[in-house]
C-alpha cells in the first residue's frame, strides 16, 4: 500500500474511493403507451422520430442489457423483407433516437453501439418491465408476507398491457404473449400466498383474474375455489369447480386433480347440510298443470331410486356420492349416452332420471322421449347450462318434470328430485332470466 503525505497533513492511501452508483439517465415505461423521462422532460412515442425509430428502441428494451444484432433488428422491423437500403436506414433511426434520448452524449449515452449491433446500458436506464421481473424473482425467495407485498407491487406495475403503442408487429405480439405468461404466474403465486396468509379476498381476486386469462391453469382454479370455500361461498365455489371441470374435460380430456376433487366433495357435503329437504321456495319456479306439486312416494326400499345420465364421469360419480349420503335418495346407476340411458332405464326401473340435455350421441330430450313413451309416469329432470325456449317447450310437451342449471346449488337439485311430479315442471329462474322474460305456455303447462 502506498502512503503519501499531503501538504495539509492529511493522508491518502492507494485504495480507490468508493464511487456512488450512477443515477439512471432515463426512466422508461413500456406498460401501456411508451413513456420516457429524461430529468424533468417527458417524451412520448411521438417524440422519437417516427414508428420505426420507436420500434428500434422497444426491441432493444425487450432485450434489456443484451446486444441485438443489426441483422436481427432489420428482420424484425421489416418482417424479413427489408429494402436494399435497410442497413443505412437502421443506422439513421439509431442516430435519431440518440438525438432525442441522449442529446449531447453521442454514443456514450444509454443507447450503446456494440460489435455488430446495439444495446441498452442497464446502469443508465430504469425500466418498469425490468422492475417487474426483479420483484417477481425476489418474491419467489421471500417469506410469505414479504412475498405478497412484492407480488402486489409487481402486479400493480403490470396492470397495463405491454407495448401499448404496438398493435400490429408480430414481434410485439410474441413479447406480449411471453409477458402474459409471467403475469399469470405472478397472479397465481399472489393468490396462493394470500390464501396461506388468510387474505381470502385477495386470493379470490387474483385467482379469478388468472383463470380469466388462462382457463386451463389448474393452480389458478385451485386458488380461486379454495378462496371461495374459505370465504363461505360454497355455492360459488361449486360453480367454479364445475366450470373448471368442463373446460379441462373439453380441452384436455381429463378431470381436475385430487386437491380440487377433495374440495368439491367437501363443498357438496356442506351445501347439502345447509339445504335440508323442504318445500321448494325462492330459487326454483314451479310450473303446474292443474294440481299442486306433490312429493313422490319412494318405493318399498324407503329411498327414491335415481338414474344419472351424463357423459362427464367425475360429475356423475360426485352426484351419485351426494345422493347416497341422503337418507331418502339412492343412485342406482349412471349412463353416458342416449342409447345407454334407455337400456339402463329398462333394466333398473328407477323412480327418477336426472339427465344432461347434451349427450355424445344426441339430445337428452330424445332419450327422455323414448323413456316416457314406455313409462309415461317416470319423473325426468333435465340439466343444462343454456336451454333454448324451444327445448323447454318440447320438454313440457313430452312431460319432463324439471329444468335445472348444471352449475346450480346441490341443495336445490336434491330438493327438485324429491318434489319432481309427472304433469308439472320445475324450472330454475336463472334459466328463465337468460331469455329475458317468461316462456310461452306449452301444451297444458304455463311458466310463471
LINHU-V467773 format. One record per residue. N is the residue number from 1. PHI is phi in radians with two decimals (none if undefined). PSI is psi as a letter, one per 20 degrees, with the letter a starting at -180 (NA if undefined). OMEGA is omega in degrees with one decimal (none if undefined). Layout:
n=N phi=PHI psi=PSI omega=OMEGA
n=N phi=PHI psi=PSI omega=OMEGA
This chain:
n=1 phi=none psi=p omega=180.0
n=2 phi=-1.65 psi=p omega=178.3
n=3 phi=-2.12 psi=p omega=-178.9
n=4 phi=-2.06 psi=p omega=173.3
n=5 phi=-1.53 psi=p omega=179.1
n=6 phi=-1.70 psi=q omega=-176.2
n=7 phi=-0.98 psi=h omega=-177.8
n=8 phi=-1.56 psi=j omega=176.7
n=9 phi=1.17 psi=j omega=173.7
n=10 phi=-1.49 psi=r omega=-178.8
n=11 phi=-2.00 psi=p omega=175.6
n=12 phi=-2.10 psi=p omega=179.2
n=13 phi=-1.71 psi=r omega=179.3
n=14 phi=-1.41 psi=j omega=178.0
n=15 phi=-1.25 psi=p omega=178.3
n=16 phi=-1.35 psi=p omega=-180.0
n=17 phi=-1.15 psi=q omega=-179.1
n=18 phi=-1.18 psi=p omega=-178.9
n=19 phi=-1.68 psi=p omega=179.2
n=20 phi=-1.11 psi=q omega=-179.0
n=21 phi=-1.07 psi=q omega=-179.6
n=22 phi=-1.24 psi=q omega=173.4
n=23 phi=-1.39 psi=p omega=-179.6
n=24 phi=-0.96 psi=p omega=179.2
n=25 phi=-1.30 psi=h omega=-177.5
n=26 phi=-2.33 psi=q omega=170.9
n=27 phi=-2.09 psi=o omega=-171.6
n=28 phi=-2.15 psi=p omega=175.1
n=29 phi=-2.01 psi=p omega=176.2
n=30 phi=-1.94 psi=j omega=171.8
n=31 phi=-1.49 psi=p omega=-173.5
n=32 phi=1.39 psi=b omega=178.2
n=33 phi=-1.10 psi=q omega=177.9
n=34 phi=-1.08 psi=p omega=179.8
n=35 phi=-2.35 psi=p omega=-179.4
n=36 phi=-2.20 psi=p omega=175.9
n=37 phi=-2.01 psi=p omega=176.2
n=38 phi=-2.14 psi=n omega=-174.0
n=39 phi=1.13 psi=c omega=179.6
n=40 phi=-1.56 psi=i omega=-176.3
n=41 phi=-1.72 psi=p omega=176.4
n=42 phi=-1.97 psi=p omega=178.9
n=43 phi=-1.95 psi=q omega=175.3
n=44 phi=-1.97 psi=a omega=-179.9
n=45 phi=-1.06 psi=h omega=-178.2
n=46 phi=-1.36 psi=i omega=-176.6
n=47 phi=-1.76 psi=j omega=-173.5
n=48 phi=-1.96 psi=j omega=175.4
n=49 phi=1.66 psi=j omega=177.3
n=50 phi=2.13 psi=r omega=-176.5
n=51 phi=-1.06 psi=g omega=-176.1
n=52 phi=-1.17 psi=g omega=175.4
n=53 phi=-1.00 psi=g omega=178.0
n=54 phi=-1.04 psi=g omega=-178.7
n=55 phi=-1.19 psi=h omega=174.5
n=56 phi=-1.02 psi=g omega=179.8
n=57 phi=-1.08 psi=g omega=-177.6
n=58 phi=-1.12 psi=h omega=177.7
n=59 phi=-1.10 psi=g omega=178.2
n=60 phi=-1.14 psi=h omega=178.2
n=61 phi=-1.20 psi=h omega=176.7
n=62 phi=-1.19 psi=i omega=176.1
n=63 phi=-1.99 psi=l omega=-169.9
n=64 phi=-0.89 psi=o omega=178.2
n=65 phi=1.44 psi=i omega=-179.4
n=66 phi=-2.00 psi=p omega=-179.1
n=67 phi=-1.22 psi=q omega=174.3
n=68 phi=-2.09 psi=p omega=-176.6
n=69 phi=-1.20 psi=q omega=178.2
n=70 phi=-1.12 psi=h omega=179.4
n=71 phi=-1.13 psi=h omega=177.9
n=72 phi=-1.14 psi=g omega=178.0
n=73 phi=-1.05 psi=g omega=179.6
n=74 phi=-1.14 psi=g omega=178.3
n=75 phi=-1.07 psi=g omega=-179.0
n=76 phi=-1.25 psi=g omega=-177.6
n=77 phi=-1.19 psi=h omega=-174.7
n=78 phi=-2.00 psi=j omega=175.6
n=79 phi=1.08 psi=k omega=179.0
n=80 phi=1.33 psi=j omega=179.9
n=81 phi=-2.22 psi=l omega=-172.6
n=82 phi=-1.38 psi=q omega=-178.7
n=83 phi=-1.24 psi=r omega=-179.1
n=84 phi=-1.09 psi=h omega=-178.1
n=85 phi=-1.68 psi=k omega=-175.0
n=86 phi=-1.06 psi=g omega=-175.7
n=87 phi=-1.11 psi=g omega=177.9
n=88 phi=-1.10 psi=h omega=177.6
n=89 phi=-1.15 psi=g omega=176.7
n=90 phi=-1.04 psi=g omega=-179.0
n=91 phi=-1.11 psi=h omega=177.3
n=92 phi=-1.20 psi=h omega=176.9
n=93 phi=-1.08 psi=g omega=-179.9
n=94 phi=-1.13 psi=h omega=177.6
n=95 phi=-1.09 psi=g omega=177.5
n=96 phi=-1.08 psi=g omega=178.9
n=97 phi=-1.04 psi=g omega=-178.3
n=98 phi=-1.10 psi=h omega=179.2
n=99 phi=-1.09 psi=h omega=-178.4
n=100 phi=-1.51 psi=h omega=-176.0
n=101 phi=-1.46 psi=g omega=-170.9
n=102 phi=-2.42 psi=m omega=-177.4
n=103 phi=-1.03 psi=p omega=177.0
n=104 phi=1.49 psi=i omega=-177.8
n=105 phi=-1.86 psi=i omega=179.0
n=106 phi=1.01 psi=c omega=-176.6
n=107 phi=-1.47 psi=j omega=-178.8
n=108 phi=-1.63 psi=i omega=179.5
n=109 phi=-1.45 psi=a omega=-176.5
n=110 phi=-1.09 psi=h omega=-179.8
n=111 phi=-1.56 psi=o omega=-172.5
n=112 phi=-1.80 psi=q omega=171.1
n=113 phi=-1.59 psi=p omega=177.5
n=114 phi=-2.16 psi=r omega=-177.8
n=115 phi=-1.01 psi=o omega=175.8
n=116 phi=1.36 psi=j omega=-177.7
n=117 phi=-3.03 psi=b omega=-176.3
n=118 phi=-2.44 psi=r omega=178.0
n=119 phi=-2.68 psi=q omega=173.9
n=120 phi=-1.70 psi=p omega=178.8
n=121 phi=-1.30 psi=o omega=-177.4
n=122 phi=-1.02 psi=h omega=-175.9
n=123 phi=-1.26 psi=i omega=-176.6
n=124 phi=-1.94 psi=j omega=-177.8
n=125 phi=-2.34 psi=p omega=172.9
n=126 phi=-1.82 psi=o omega=-173.6
n=127 phi=-2.07 psi=p omega=-177.6
n=128 phi=-1.13 psi=h omega=176.9
n=129 phi=-1.12 psi=g omega=177.7
n=130 phi=-1.13 psi=h omega=177.8
n=131 phi=-1.10 psi=g omega=177.8
n=132 phi=-1.02 psi=g omega=-178.3
n=133 phi=-1.16 psi=h omega=177.8
n=134 phi=-1.14 psi=g omega=-178.9
n=135 phi=-1.10 psi=g omega=-179.4
n=136 phi=-1.19 psi=h omega=177.0
n=137 phi=-1.17 psi=g omega=177.5
n=138 phi=-1.08 psi=h omega=-178.2
n=139 phi=-1.11 psi=h omega=-178.6
n=140 phi=-1.18 psi=i omega=-178.1
n=141 phi=-1.99 psi=j omega=-174.6
n=142 phi=-1.75 psi=r omega=174.3
n=143 phi=-1.24 psi=q omega=-167.7
n=144 phi=-0.93 psi=g omega=-176.5
n=145 phi=-1.10 psi=g omega=177.9
n=146 phi=-1.17 psi=h omega=179.3
n=147 phi=-1.06 psi=g omega=-179.5
n=148 phi=-1.11 psi=g omega=178.2
n=149 phi=-1.13 psi=g omega=-180.0
n=150 phi=-1.16 psi=g omega=180.0
n=151 phi=-1.17 psi=h omega=176.9
n=152 phi=-1.08 psi=g omega=178.1
n=153 phi=-1.10 psi=g omega=-179.3
n=154 phi=-1.11 psi=g omega=-178.2
n=155 phi=-1.23 psi=h omega=173.5
n=156 phi=-1.12 psi=g omega=178.0
n=157 phi=-1.06 psi=g omega=-173.4
n=158 phi=-1.63 psi=k omega=-177.7
n=159 phi=-1.23 psi=h omega=177.6
n=160 phi=-1.65 psi=q omega=-179.3
n=161 phi=-1.17 psi=q omega=177.3
n=162 phi=-1.21 psi=p omega=176.1
n=163 phi=0.94 psi=l omega=-176.5
n=164 phi=-1.10 psi=i omega=179.2
n=165 phi=-1.47 psi=i omega=-173.0
n=166 phi=-1.91 psi=n omega=-177.7
n=167 phi=-1.66 psi=h omega=-171.3
n=168 phi=-1.77 psi=g omega=-172.4
n=169 phi=-1.03 psi=p omega=179.8
n=170 phi=-1.11 psi=h omega=-178.2
n=171 phi=-1.10 psi=h omega=179.3
n=172 phi=-1.18 psi=h omega=178.8
n=173 phi=-1.13 psi=h omega=177.3
n=174 phi=-1.13 psi=g omega=178.5
n=175 phi=-1.14 psi=g omega=179.6
n=176 phi=-1.12 psi=h omega=179.9
n=177 phi=-1.10 psi=g omega=179.2
n=178 phi=-1.13 psi=g omega=179.8
n=179 phi=-1.18 psi=h omega=179.2
n=180 phi=-1.04 psi=h omega=177.1
n=181 phi=-1.12 psi=h omega=177.9
n=182 phi=-1.15 psi=g omega=179.1
n=183 phi=-1.13 psi=g omega=178.2
n=184 phi=-1.04 psi=g omega=177.8
n=185 phi=-1.12 psi=g omega=178.8
n=186 phi=-1.11 psi=h omega=178.3
n=187 phi=-1.13 psi=g omega=179.1
n=188 phi=-1.11 psi=g omega=178.2
n=189 phi=-1.07 psi=g omega=178.9
n=190 phi=-1.12 psi=g omega=179.6
n=191 phi=-1.12 psi=g omega=-179.9
n=192 phi=-1.14 psi=g omega=179.8
n=193 phi=-1.17 psi=g omega=178.1
n=194 phi=-1.06 psi=h omega=178.9
n=195 phi=-1.09 psi=g omega=-179.7
n=196 phi=-1.16 psi=h omega=-179.4
n=197 phi=-1.71 psi=j omega=-179.1
n=198 phi=1.39 psi=j omega=178.4
n=199 phi=-1.54 psi=m omega=-168.3
n=200 phi=-1.16 psi=g omega=-177.8
n=201 phi=-1.09 psi=h omega=177.4
n=202 phi=-1.19 psi=g omega=178.8
n=203 phi=-1.07 psi=g omega=179.8
n=204 phi=-1.14 psi=g omega=-177.7
n=205 phi=-1.11 psi=g omega=-178.3
n=206 phi=-1.25 psi=h omega=176.9
n=207 phi=-1.09 psi=g omega=178.0
n=208 phi=-1.11 psi=g omega=178.4
n=209 phi=-1.14 psi=g omega=179.8
n=210 phi=-1.16 psi=h omega=178.2
n=211 phi=-1.13 psi=g omega=179.8
n=212 phi=-1.07 psi=g omega=-179.3
n=213 phi=-1.35 psi=h omega=-178.0
n=214 phi=-2.44 psi=n omega=-176.4
n=215 phi=-1.12 psi=i omega=179.3
n=216 phi=-1.67 psi=j omega=-178.4
n=217 phi=-1.47 psi=n omega=-175.5
n=218 phi=-1.19 psi=h omega=176.3
n=219 phi=-1.10 psi=h omega=178.1
n=220 phi=-1.15 psi=g omega=177.2
n=221 phi=-1.05 psi=g omega=-179.0
n=222 phi=-1.09 psi=g omega=179.2
n=223 phi=-1.08 psi=g omega=-179.8
n=224 phi=-1.13 psi=g omega=-175.5
n=225 phi=-1.19 psi=g omega=177.3
n=226 phi=-1.15 psi=h omega=176.5
n=227 phi=-1.11 psi=g omega=177.7
n=228 phi=-1.09 psi=h omega=178.5
n=229 phi=-1.10 psi=g omega=179.9
n=230 phi=-1.13 psi=h omega=-179.5
n=231 phi=-1.50 psi=j omega=178.8
n=232 phi=1.38 psi=j omega=-179.2
n=233 phi=-1.72 psi=m omega=-173.4
n=234 phi=-1.12 psi=g omega=-179.2
n=235 phi=-1.12 psi=g omega=178.7
n=236 phi=-1.12 psi=h omega=178.8
n=237 phi=-1.12 psi=g omega=177.8
n=238 phi=-1.15 psi=h omega=177.4
n=239 phi=-1.12 psi=g omega=178.2
n=240 phi=-1.10 psi=g omega=178.6
n=241 phi=-1.06 psi=g omega=-178.0
n=242 phi=-1.15 psi=h omega=175.3
n=243 phi=-1.09 psi=g omega=178.6
n=244 phi=-1.05 psi=g omega=-178.0
n=245 phi=-1.06 psi=g omega=-178.4
n=246 phi=-1.12 psi=g omega=-177.7
n=247 phi=-1.13 psi=g omega=-178.8
n=248 phi=-1.13 psi=h omega=179.2
n=249 phi=-1.16 psi=g omega=-177.7
n=250 phi=-1.19 psi=g omega=-173.4
n=251 phi=-1.53 psi=h omega=-174.2
n=252 phi=-2.00 psi=i omega=179.5
n=253 phi=1.22 psi=k omega=179.2
n=254 phi=-2.48 psi=r omega=-179.0
n=255 phi=-1.82 psi=r omega=174.9
n=256 phi=-1.02 psi=q omega=-177.7
n=257 phi=-1.28 psi=r omega=-173.8
n=258 phi=-1.08 psi=h omega=-179.3
n=259 phi=-1.08 psi=g omega=179.2
n=260 phi=-1.23 psi=h omega=179.4
n=261 phi=-1.12 psi=g omega=177.4
n=262 phi=-1.11 psi=g omega=178.4
n=263 phi=-1.09 psi=g omega=-178.8
n=264 phi=-1.13 psi=h omega=177.3
n=265 phi=-1.09 psi=g omega=177.9
n=266 phi=-1.06 psi=g omega=-177.7
n=267 phi=-1.17 psi=h omega=177.3
n=268 phi=-1.07 psi=g omega=179.8
n=269 phi=-1.13 psi=g omega=-177.3
n=270 phi=-1.18 psi=h omega=180.0
n=271 phi=-1.22 psi=g omega=178.7
n=272 phi=-1.13 psi=h omega=179.6
n=273 phi=-1.15 psi=h omega=-178.1
n=274 phi=-1.42 psi=i omega=-177.4
n=275 phi=-2.19 psi=m omega=179.9
n=276 phi=-1.19 psi=r omega=-179.8
n=277 phi=-0.96 psi=p omega=179.8
n=278 phi=-2.80 psi=r omega=175.6
n=279 phi=-1.10 psi=p omega=-177.2
n=280 phi=-1.13 psi=p omega=177.2
n=281 phi=-2.40 psi=r omega=170.6
n=282 phi=1.09 psi=e omega=-169.1
n=283 phi=-1.13 psi=i omega=-179.9
n=284 phi=-2.15 psi=q omega=174.2
n=285 phi=-1.87 psi=q omega=-180.0
n=286 phi=-1.95 psi=p omega=178.3
n=287 phi=-1.86 psi=o omega=-176.1
n=288 phi=-1.93 psi=q omega=177.4
n=289 phi=-1.55 psi=f omega=178.0
n=290 phi=-2.49 psi=i omega=-178.0
n=291 phi=-2.17 psi=q omega=-178.6
n=292 phi=-1.21 psi=q omega=177.5
n=293 phi=-1.20 psi=p omega=-179.4
n=294 phi=-2.05 psi=q omega=178.4
n=295 phi=-1.23 psi=p omega=179.6
n=296 phi=-1.25 psi=q omega=-177.7
n=297 phi=-1.66 psi=p omega=179.6
n=298 phi=-1.09 psi=q omega=177.3
n=299 phi=-1.27 psi=a omega=-174.1
n=300 phi=-1.05 psi=h omega=179.2
n=301 phi=-1.18 psi=i omega=-177.5
n=302 phi=1.47 psi=i omega=179.4
n=303 phi=-2.22 psi=q omega=178.5
n=304 phi=-1.31 psi=p omega=-174.6
n=305 phi=-1.59 psi=p omega=-169.4
n=306 phi=-2.18 psi=p omega=173.2
n=307 phi=-1.74 psi=p omega=178.5
n=308 phi=-1.75 psi=p omega=176.8
n=309 phi=-2.17 psi=o omega=-178.4
n=310 phi=-2.83 psi=p omega=-176.5
n=311 phi=-1.50 psi=i omega=176.3
n=312 phi=-1.66 psi=o omega=-172.9
n=313 phi=-1.03 psi=g omega=-178.1
n=314 phi=-1.07 psi=g omega=179.1
n=315 phi=-1.04 psi=g omega=-179.0
n=316 phi=-1.08 psi=g omega=-178.9
n=317 phi=-1.10 psi=g omega=-178.7
n=318 phi=-1.21 psi=h omega=177.3
n=319 phi=-1.14 psi=g omega=177.9
n=320 phi=-1.05 psi=g omega=177.9
n=321 phi=-1.09 psi=g omega=179.3
n=322 phi=-1.14 psi=g omega=178.7
n=323 phi=-1.09 psi=g omega=-176.0
n=324 phi=-1.22 psi=i omega=176.1
n=325 phi=-1.40 psi=i omega=179.0
n=326 phi=-1.47 psi=p omega=-176.1
n=327 phi=-1.18 psi=h omega=-175.9
n=328 phi=-1.99 psi=j omega=-178.9
n=329 phi=-2.20 psi=q omega=-179.8
n=330 phi=-2.67 psi=p omega=174.3
n=331 phi=-1.45 psi=p omega=-178.5
n=332 phi=-1.99 psi=i omega=179.1
n=333 phi=2.92 psi=r omega=-179.7
n=334 phi=-2.44 psi=p omega=176.2
n=335 phi=-1.91 psi=q omega=-175.2
n=336 phi=-2.12 psi=j omega=-175.3
n=337 phi=-2.63 psi=r omega=177.0
n=338 phi=-1.05 psi=g omega=-177.1
n=339 phi=-1.09 psi=g omega=-178.1
n=340 phi=-1.22 psi=h omega=177.9
n=341 phi=-1.10 psi=g omega=-179.7
n=342 phi=-1.15 psi=g omega=-179.4
n=343 phi=-1.12 psi=g omega=-178.5
n=344 phi=-1.19 psi=h omega=177.0
n=345 phi=-1.09 psi=g omega=179.6
n=346 phi=-1.09 psi=h omega=-176.7
n=347 phi=-1.32 psi=h omega=-169.3
n=348 phi=-1.77 psi=h omega=179.7
n=349 phi=0.99 psi=l omega=-178.6
n=350 phi=-1.25 psi=r omega=175.1
n=351 phi=-1.34 psi=h omega=-176.0
n=352 phi=-2.36 psi=q omega=173.1
n=353 phi=-2.03 psi=p omega=173.5
n=354 phi=-1.89 psi=p omega=-163.9
n=355 phi=-2.34 psi=p omega=173.6
n=356 phi=-1.24 psi=q omega=179.2
n=357 phi=-1.19 psi=h omega=-176.3
n=358 phi=-1.94 psi=o omega=-179.4
n=359 phi=-2.09 psi=q omega=-174.3
n=360 phi=-1.01 psi=h omega=-175.7
n=361 phi=-1.86 psi=j omega=177.6
n=362 phi=2.58 psi=a omega=-177.6
n=363 phi=-1.45 psi=q omega=173.3
n=364 phi=-1.08 psi=h omega=176.7
n=365 phi=-1.10 psi=h omega=178.5
n=366 phi=-1.13 psi=g omega=178.1
n=367 phi=-1.11 psi=g omega=179.8
n=368 phi=-1.09 psi=g omega=-179.8
n=369 phi=-1.08 psi=g omega=178.8
n=370 phi=-1.12 psi=g omega=-178.6
n=371 phi=-1.13 psi=g omega=-176.7
n=372 phi=-1.24 psi=h omega=176.7
n=373 phi=-1.18 psi=h omega=179.2
n=374 phi=-1.60 psi=h omega=-176.9
n=375 phi=-2.41 psi=n omega=-172.2
n=376 phi=-1.06 psi=h omega=-177.5
n=377 phi=-1.53 psi=j omega=179.9
n=378 phi=-1.13 psi=p omega=176.8
n=379 phi=-1.57 psi=p omega=179.0
n=380 phi=-2.15 psi=p omega=176.5
n=381 phi=-2.01 psi=p omega=-178.6
n=382 phi=-1.65 psi=q omega=174.5
n=383 phi=-2.02 psi=p omega=178.1
n=384 phi=-2.87 psi=r omega=177.1
n=385 phi=-1.63 psi=h omega=-173.6
n=386 phi=-2.74 psi=m omega=-179.4
n=387 phi=-1.33 psi=q omega=175.8
n=388 phi=-1.43 psi=r omega=175.9
n=389 phi=-1.08 psi=h omega=179.6
n=390 phi=-1.09 psi=g omega=179.0
n=391 phi=-1.11 psi=g omega=179.9
n=392 phi=-1.15 psi=g omega=179.2
n=393 phi=-1.09 psi=g omega=179.3
n=394 phi=-1.12 psi=g omega=179.3
n=395 phi=-1.10 psi=g omega=179.2
n=396 phi=-1.12 psi=h omega=-179.4
n=397 phi=-1.08 psi=g omega=-174.7
n=398 phi=-1.50 psi=i omega=174.3
n=399 phi=1.79 psi=k omega=175.1
n=400 phi=-1.20 psi=q omega=-170.4
n=401 phi=-1.56 psi=h omega=-176.0
n=402 phi=-2.90 psi=q omega=174.4
n=403 phi=-2.26 psi=p omega=-178.9
n=404 phi=-2.26 psi=q omega=174.0
n=405 phi=-1.31 psi=q omega=-179.8
n=406 phi=-1.13 psi=h omega=-178.4
n=407 phi=-1.68 psi=j omega=179.6
n=408 phi=-1.37 psi=r omega=-178.4
n=409 phi=-1.24 psi=q omega=179.6
n=410 phi=-1.07 psi=g omega=-178.5
n=411 phi=-1.02 psi=g omega=178.1
n=412 phi=-1.14 psi=g omega=179.4
n=413 phi=-1.08 psi=g omega=-179.4
n=414 phi=-1.12 psi=g omega=178.9
n=415 phi=-1.09 psi=g omega=179.6
n=416 phi=-1.12 psi=g omega=178.7
n=417 phi=-1.07 psi=h omega=-179.3
n=418 phi=-1.19 psi=h omega=-172.3
n=419 phi=-1.85 psi=j omega=178.3
n=420 phi=-1.02 psi=p omega=-176.0
n=421 phi=-2.48 psi=p omega=177.7
n=422 phi=-1.09 psi=p omega=179.6
n=423 phi=1.77 psi=i omega=175.8
n=424 phi=-2.44 psi=r omega=-176.8
n=425 phi=-2.29 psi=p omega=175.0
n=426 phi=-1.81 psi=p omega=-177.9
n=427 phi=-2.21 psi=p omega=177.8
n=428 phi=-1.18 psi=p omega=-177.2
n=429 phi=-1.12 psi=h omega=178.4
n=430 phi=-1.12 psi=h omega=177.1
n=431 phi=-1.33 psi=h omega=178.5
n=432 phi=-1.11 psi=h omega=-177.9
n=433 phi=-1.06 psi=h omega=-179.2
n=434 phi=-1.18 psi=h omega=179.5
n=435 phi=-1.58 psi=i omega=178.3
n=436 phi=1.34 psi=j omega=179.4
n=437 phi=2.89 psi=a omega=-178.5
n=438 phi=-1.45 psi=r omega=-178.6
n=439 phi=-1.69 psi=p omega=179.1
n=440 phi=-1.10 psi=q omega=-177.8
n=441 phi=-1.01 psi=q omega=173.5
n=442 phi=-1.86 psi=r omega=-172.8
n=443 phi=-0.80 psi=o omega=175.9
n=444 phi=1.33 psi=j omega=-176.6
n=445 phi=-2.32 psi=r omega=173.7
n=446 phi=-2.50 psi=q omega=179.5
n=447 phi=-1.99 psi=p omega=-178.2
n=448 phi=-1.91 psi=NA omega=none
